[in-house]
Amino acid sequence: MCLAIPAQIVRLEAGEQALVDIGGIRKQVSVALLDGLVPGEFVIVHVGYALARLDPAAAAETLAAMAAAGIDARVLA
């Protein structure tokens, strides 16, 4: 089973990288698969790659569902 988690872009960096926030945990991910991202947008992250944009409401809903299931997104970061 694979699990991708919502993350918010904090800043774009050189080399198709971005700093993202996942429940207060910040980490570097590749944004090479997506064009035109801007800080503040939400993306789905899996194994260090931003795979798709995510609507802020959908991100909040997903994080809430994960929390209700007892999954702490910060542990997965």
N, CA, C and O atoms as CSV, one atom per row, in Angstrom:
chain,resi,resn,atom,element,x,y,z
A,1,MET,N,N,0.847,-1.178,0.000
A,1,MET,CA,C,0.000,0.000,0.000
A,1,MET,C,C,0.886,1.232,0.000
A,1,MET,O,O,1.899,1.280,0.698
A,2,CYS,N,N,0.506,2.215,-0.775
A,2,CYS,CA,C,1.223,3.487,-0.817
A,2,CYS,C,C,0.365,4.557,-0.170
A,2,CYS,O,O,-0.864,4.501,-0.218
A,3,LEU,N,N,1.018,5.515,0.427
A,3,LEU,CA,C,0.299,6.597,1.072
A,3,LEU,C,C,0.930,7.920,0.679
A,3,LEU,O,O,2.125,8.133,0.883
A,4,ALA,N,N,0.132,8.797,0.121
A,4,ALA,CA,C,0.585,10.147,-0.203
A,4,ALA,C,C,-0.100,11.092,0.768
A,4,ALA,O,O,-1.254,10.878,1.140
A,5,ILE,N,N,0.605,12.133,1.179
A,5,ILE,CA,C,0.058,13.026,2.188
A,5,ILE,C,C,0.033,14.470,1.689
A,5,ILE,O,O,0.905,14.889,0.927
A,6,PRO,N,N,-0.977,15.228,2.128
A,6,PRO,CA,C,-1.046,16.637,1.746
A,6,PRO,C,C,0.068,17.437,2.417
A,6,PRO,O,O,0.399,17.216,3.582
A,7,ALA,N,N,0.635,18.365,1.659
A,7,ALA,CA,C,1.674,19.250,2.185
A,7,ALA,C,C,1.483,20.625,1.562
A,7,ALA,O,O,1.037,20.746,0.421
A,8,GLN,N,N,1.824,21.655,2.321
A,8,GLN,CA,C,1.718,23.019,1.807
A,8,GLN,C,C,3.095,23.536,1.439
A,8,GLN,O,O,4.050,23.392,2.203
A,9,ILE,N,N,3.190,24.136,0.268
A,9,ILE,CA,C,4.470,24.678,-0.186
A,9,ILE,C,C,4.802,25.939,0.612
A,9,ILE,O,O,4.027,26.895,0.639
A,10,VAL,N,N,5.962,25.921,1.255
A,10,VAL,CA,C,6.443,27.075,2.013
A,10,VAL,C,C,7.233,27.985,1.082
A,10,VAL,O,O,7.001,29.193,1.038
A,11,ARG,N,N,8.171,27.394,0.336
A,11,ARG,CA,C,8.935,28.173,-0.640
A,11,ARG,C,C,9.501,27.249,-1.704
A,11,ARG,O,O,9.781,26.075,-1.464
A,12,LEU,N,N,9.657,27.823,-2.888
A,12,LEU,CA,C,10.291,27.113,-3.995
A,12,LEU,C,C,11.784,27.351,-3.906
A,12,LEU,O,O,12.227,28.440,-3.540
A,13,GLU,N,N,12.558,26.331,-4.242
A,13,GLU,CA,C,14.008,26.420,-4.156
A,13,GLU,C,C,14.632,25.979,-5.474
A,13,GLU,O,O,13.949,25.466,-6.360
A,14,ALA,N,N,15.919,26.184,-5.586
A,14,ALA,CA,C,16.638,25.819,-6.809
A,14,ALA,C,C,16.580,24.318,-7.056
A,14,ALA,O,O,16.343,23.527,-6.143
A,15,GLY,N,N,16.803,23.950,-8.306
A,15,GLY,CA,C,16.895,22.534,-8.648
A,15,GLY,C,C,15.578,21.794,-8.588
A,15,GLY,O,O,15.554,20.609,-8.255
A,16,GLU,N,N,14.463,22.475,-8.908
A,16,GLU,CA,C,13.134,21.860,-8.888
A,16,GLU,C,C,12.799,21.259,-7.532
A,16,GLU,O,O,12.207,20.183,-7.445
A,17,GLN,N,N,13.181,21.963,-6.485
A,17,GLN,CA,C,12.905,21.547,-5.113
A,17,GLN,C,C,11.996,22.571,-4.446
A,17,GLN,O,O,11.907,23.719,-4.884
A,18,ALA,N,N,11.326,22.143,-3.385
A,18,ALA,CA,C,10.513,23.053,-2.591
A,18,ALA,C,C,10.593,22.618,-1.136
A,18,ALA,O,O,10.788,21.443,-0.827
A,19,LEU,N,N,10.439,23.592,-0.257
A,19,LEU,CA,C,10.285,23.313,1.159
A,19,LEU,C,C,8.791,23.250,1.412
A,19,LEU,O,O,8.061,24.185,1.083
A,20,VAL,N,N,8.327,22.140,2.000
A,20,VAL,CA,C,6.909,21.977,2.288
A,20,VAL,C,C,6.691,21.795,3.772
A,20,VAL,O,O,7.599,21.421,4.515
A,21,ASP,N,N,5.463,22.069,4.187
A,21,ASP,CA,C,5.065,21.897,5.584
A,21,ASP,C,C,4.036,20.784,5.649
A,21,ASP,O,O,3.027,20.803,4.945
A,22,ILE,N,N,4.315,19.811,6.512
A,22,ILE,CA,C,3.400,18.694,6.733
A,22,ILE,C,C,3.113,18.655,8.233
A,22,ILE,O,O,3.869,18.062,9.002
A,23,GLY,N,N,2.029,19.284,8.635
A,23,GLY,CA,C,1.659,19.298,10.049
A,23,GLY,C,C,2.714,19.898,10.952
A,23,GLY,O,O,2.880,19.451,12.087
A,24,GLY,N,N,3.426,20.895,10.476
A,24,GLY,CA,C,4.464,21.535,11.274
A,24,GLY,C,C,5.862,21.001,11.021
A,24,GLY,O,O,6.840,21.596,11.472
A,25,ILE,N,N,5.971,19.900,10.316
A,25,ILE,CA,C,7.261,19.339,9.939
A,25,ILE,C,C,7.592,19.887,8.552
A,25,ILE,O,O,6.770,19.820,7.638
A,26,ARG,N,N,8.787,20.422,8.406
A,26,ARG,CA,C,9.200,20.958,7.110
A,26,ARG,C,C,10.255,20.051,6.490
A,26,ARG,O,O,11.177,19.585,7.161
A,27,LYS,N,N,10.093,19.814,5.191
A,27,LYS,CA,C,11.061,18.967,4.495
A,27,LYS,C,C,11.157,19.367,3.037
A,27,LYS,O,O,10.261,20.012,2.493
A,28,GLN,N,N,12.241,18.982,2.421
A,28,GLN,CA,C,12.489,19.229,1.005
A,28,GLN,C,C,11.816,18.145,0.179
A,28,GLN,O,O,11.887,16.964,0.521
A,29,VAL,N,N,11.168,18.540,-0.902
A,29,VAL,CA,C,10.609,17.580,-1.845
A,29,VAL,C,C,10.900,18.052,-3.266
A,29,VAL,O,O,11.152,19.234,-3.500
A,30,SER,N,N,10.862,17.136,-4.189
A,30,SER,CA,C,11.017,17.472,-5.598
A,30,SER,C,C,9.671,17.958,-6.135
A,30,SER,O,O,8.628,17.371,-5.847
A,31,VAL,N,N,9.707,19.038,-6.919
A,31,VAL,CA,C,8.510,19.526,-7.589
A,31,VAL,C,C,8.681,19.422,-9.110
A,31,VAL,O,O,8.003,20.114,-9.869
A,32,ALA,N,N,9.583,18.559,-9.536
A,32,ALA,CA,C,9.901,18.402,-10.957
A,32,ALA,C,C,8.706,17.933,-11.784
A,32,ALA,O,O,8.670,18.148,-12.995
A,33,LEU,N,N,7.739,17.300,-11.148
A,33,LEU,CA,C,6.600,16.760,-11.890
A,33,LEU,C,C,5.477,17.764,-12.093
A,33,LEU,O,O,4.517,17.479,-12.808
A,34,LEU,N,N,5.585,18.944,-11.470
A,34,LEU,CA,C,4.518,19.949,-11.550
A,34,LEU,C,C,5.072,21.294,-12.007
A,34,LEU,O,O,6.178,21.676,-11.627
A,35,ASP,N,N,4.317,21.995,-12.806
A,35,ASP,CA,C,4.721,23.320,-13.292
A,35,ASP,C,C,3.926,24.412,-12.590
A,35,ASP,O,O,2.776,24.211,-12.199
A,36,GLY,N,N,4.554,25.562,-12.440
A,36,GLY,CA,C,3.857,26.759,-11.994
A,36,GLY,C,C,3.376,26.778,-10.561
A,36,GLY,O,O,2.426,27.494,-10.243
A,37,LEU,N,N,3.998,26.019,-9.694
A,37,LEU,CA,C,3.593,26.033,-8.291
A,37,LEU,C,C,3.968,27.363,-7.638
A,37,LEU,O,O,4.926,28.020,-8.044
A,38,VAL,N,N,3.203,27.741,-6.631
A,38,VAL,CA,C,3.500,28.954,-5.870
A,38,VAL,C,C,3.394,28.634,-4.382
A,38,VAL,O,O,2.640,27.746,-3.985
A,39,PRO,N,N,4.154,29.363,-3.559
A,39,PRO,CA,C,4.048,29.156,-2.111
A,39,PRO,C,C,2.592,29.326,-1.652
A,39,PRO,O,O,1.858,30.187,-2.137
A,40,GLY,N,N,2.214,28.479,-0.712
A,40,GLY,CA,C,0.851,28.487,-0.196
A,40,GLY,C,C,-0.022,27.398,-0.791
A,40,GLY,O,O,-1.013,26.997,-0.181
A,41,GLU,N,N,0.334,26.914,-1.980
A,41,GLU,CA,C,-0.449,25.844,-2.597
A,41,GLU,C,C,-0.240,24.531,-1.849
A,41,GLU,O,O,0.788,24.319,-1.206
A,42,PHE,N,N,-1.231,23.664,-1.947
A,42,PHE,CA,C,-1.127,22.327,-1.384
A,42,PHE,C,C,-0.835,21.337,-2.499
A,42,PHE,O,O,-1.325,21.469,-3.621
A,43,VAL,N,N,-0.023,20.340,-2.162
A,43,VAL,CA,C,0.316,19.266,-3.083
A,43,VAL,C,C,0.211,17.945,-2.343
A,43,VAL,O,O,0.223,17.905,-1.113
A,44,ILE,N,N,0.111,16.885,-3.090
A,44,ILE,CA,C,0.171,15.534,-2.539
A,44,ILE,C,C,1.619,15.077,-2.670
A,44,ILE,O,O,2.197,15.155,-3.753
A,45,VAL,N,N,2.208,14.601,-1.578
A,45,VAL,CA,C,3.608,14.174,-1.573
A,45,VAL,C,C,3.691,12.675,-1.301
A,45,VAL,O,O,3.056,12.150,-0.386
A,46,HIS,N,N,4.492,12.007,-2.123
A,46,HIS,CA,C,4.757,10.578,-1.936
A,46,HIS,C,C,6.238,10.345,-2.198
A,46,HIS,O,O,6.755,10.744,-3.242
A,47,VAL,N,N,6.902,9.718,-1.282
A,47,VAL,CA,C,8.333,9.404,-1.338
A,47,VAL,C,C,9.198,10.553,-1.845
A,47,VAL,O,O,10.101,10.360,-2.659
A,48,GLY,N,N,8.901,11.758,-1.343
A,48,GLY,CA,C,9.745,12.899,-1.655
A,48,GLY,C,C,9.423,13.639,-2.933
A,48,GLY,O,O,10.169,14.534,-3.330
A,49,TYR,N,N,8.328,13.285,-3.589
A,49,TYR,CA,C,7.913,13.954,-4.827
A,49,TYR,C,C,6.516,14.529,-4.673
A,49,TYR,O,O,5.610,13.857,-4.183
A,50,ALA,N,N,6.346,15.779,-5.096
A,50,ALA,CA,C,5.012,16.363,-5.192
A,50,ALA,C,C,4.381,15.806,-6.457
A,50,ALA,O,O,4.897,16.014,-7.556
A,51,LEU,N,N,3.269,15.101,-6.308
A,51,LEU,CA,C,2.655,14.411,-7.444
A,51,LEU,C,C,1.527,15.191,-8.104
A,51,LEU,O,O,1.327,15.090,-9.314
A,52,ALA,N,N,0.786,15.972,-7.312
A,52,ALA,CA,C,-0.370,16.687,-7.857
A,52,ALA,C,C,-0.736,17.842,-6.937
A,52,ALA,O,O,-0.441,17.819,-5.742
A,53,ARG,N,N,-1.378,18.843,-7.506
A,53,ARG,CA,C,-1.931,19.933,-6.709
A,53,ARG,C,C,-3.147,19.409,-5.959
A,53,ARG,O,O,-3.793,18.448,-6.377
A,54,LEU,N,N,-3.442,20.065,-4.840
A,54,LEU,CA,C,-4.592,19.676,-4.040
A,54,LEU,C,C,-5.297,20.930,-3.556
A,54,LEU,O,O,-4.658,21.845,-3.036
A,55,ASP,N,N,-6.588,20.975,-3.722
A,55,ASP,CA,C,-7.411,22.079,-3.244
A,55,ASP,C,C,-7.267,22.185,-1.714
A,55,ASP,O,O,-7.239,21.163,-1.029
A,56,PRO,N,N,-7.175,23.411,-1.175
A,56,PRO,CA,C,-7.013,23.559,0.283
A,56,PRO,C,C,-8.102,22.855,1.091
A,56,PRO,O,O,-7.815,22.291,2.147
A,57,ALA,N,N,-9.337,22.880,0.616
A,57,ALA,CA,C,-10.428,22.204,1.335
A,57,ALA,C,C,-10.224,20.689,1.322
A,57,ALA,O,O,-10.463,20.016,2.324
A,58,ALA,N,N,-9.785,20.164,0.189
A,58,ALA,CA,C,-9.525,18.724,0.098
A,58,ALA,C,C,-8.348,18.335,0.989
A,58,ALA,O,O,-8.359,17.266,1.600
A,59,ALA,N,N,-7.331,19.198,1.065
A,59,ALA,CA,C,-6.189,18.926,1.940
A,59,ALA,C,C,-6.644,18.858,3.393
A,59,ALA,O,O,-6.272,17.938,4.122
A,60,ALA,N,N,-7.451,19.833,3.815
A,60,ALA,CA,C,-7.949,19.857,5.193
A,60,ALA,C,C,-8.814,18.636,5.485
A,60,ALA,O,O,-8.721,18.046,6.562
A,61,GLU,N,N,-9.647,18.262,4.536
A,61,GLU,CA,C,-10.508,17.087,4.700
A,61,GLU,C,C,-9.681,15.811,4.825
A,61,GLU,O,O,-9.965,14.961,5.669
A,62,THR,N,N,-8.670,15.683,3.992
A,62,THR,CA,C,-7.808,14.501,4.035
A,62,THR,C,C,-7.050,14.418,5.354
A,62,THR,O,O,-6.976,13.352,5.966
A,63,LEU,N,N,-6.488,15.545,5.790
A,63,LEU,CA,C,-5.754,15.553,7.063
A,63,LEU,C,C,-6.684,15.247,8.235
A,63,LEU,O,O,-6.288,14.553,9.171
A,64,ALA,N,N,-7.922,15.760,8.191
A,64,ALA,CA,C,-8.893,15.471,9.245
A,64,ALA,C,C,-9.266,13.989,9.258
A,64,ALA,O,O,-9.383,13.385,10.324
A,65,ALA,N,N,-9.451,13.406,8.078
A,65,ALA,CA,C,-9.778,11.978,7.988
A,65,ALA,C,C,-8.623,11.125,8.506
A,65,ALA,O,O,-8.836,10.118,9.183
A,66,MET,N,N,-7.395,11.540,8.180
A,66,MET,CA,C,-6.233,10.805,8.678
A,66,MET,C,C,-6.169,10.881,10.204
A,66,MET,O,O,-5.907,9.879,10.869
A,67,ALA,N,N,-6.410,12.068,10.751
A,67,ALA,CA,C,-6.389,12.237,12.209
A,67,ALA,C,C,-7.481,11.399,12.870
A,67,ALA,O,O,-7.250,10.783,13.911
A,68,ALA,N,N,-8.671,11.376,12.265
A,68,ALA,CA,C,-9.778,10.578,12.812
A,68,ALA,C,C,-9.450,9.089,12.810
A,68,ALA,O,O,-9.928,8.334,13.657
A,69,ALA,N,N,-8.628,8.679,11.849
A,69,ALA,CA,C,-8.216,7.275,11.762
A,69,ALA,C,C,-7.004,6.983,12.644
A,69,ALA,O,O,-6.511,5.855,12.690
A,70,GLY,N,N,-6.531,8.023,13.346
A,70,GLY,CA,C,-5.390,7.836,14.231
A,70,GLY,C,C,-4.051,7.927,13.534
A,70,GLY,O,O,-3.038,7.480,14.070
A,71,ILE,N,N,-4.036,8.504,12.339
A,71,ILE,CA,C,-2.784,8.642,11.578
A,71,ILE,C,C,-2.263,10.062,11.745
A,71,ILE,O,O,-2.956,11.023,11.411
A,72,ASP,N,N,-1.063,10.196,12.253
A,72,ASP,CA,C,-0.424,11.488,12.420
A,72,ASP,C,C,0.448,11.744,11.195
A,72,ASP,O,O,1.475,11.092,11.009
A,73,ALA,N,N,0.028,12.703,10.356
A,73,ALA,CA,C,0.748,12.987,9.113
A,73,ALA,C,C,2.190,13.363,9.369
A,73,ALA,O,O,3.044,13.138,8.512
A,74,ARG,N,N,2.489,13.942,10.548
A,74,ARG,CA,C,3.867,14.336,10.851
A,74,ARG,C,C,4.784,13.122,10.940
A,74,ARG,O,O,5.969,13.212,10.617
A,75,VAL,N,N,4.255,12.014,11.367
A,75,VAL,CA,C,5.065,10.787,11.471
A,75,VAL,C,C,5.429,10.280,10.079
A,75,VAL,O,O,6.469,9.649,9.892
A,76,LEU,N,N,4.571,10.560,9.114
A,76,LEU,CA,C,4.798,10.080,7.756
A,76,LEU,C,C,5.703,11.005,6.955
A,76,LEU,O,O,6.171,10.639,5.877
A,77,ALA,N,N,5.949,12.201,7.477
A,77,ALA,CA,C,6.734,13.207,6.736
A,77,ALA,C,C,8.127,12.773,6.470
A,77,ALA,O,O,8.899,13.513,5.860
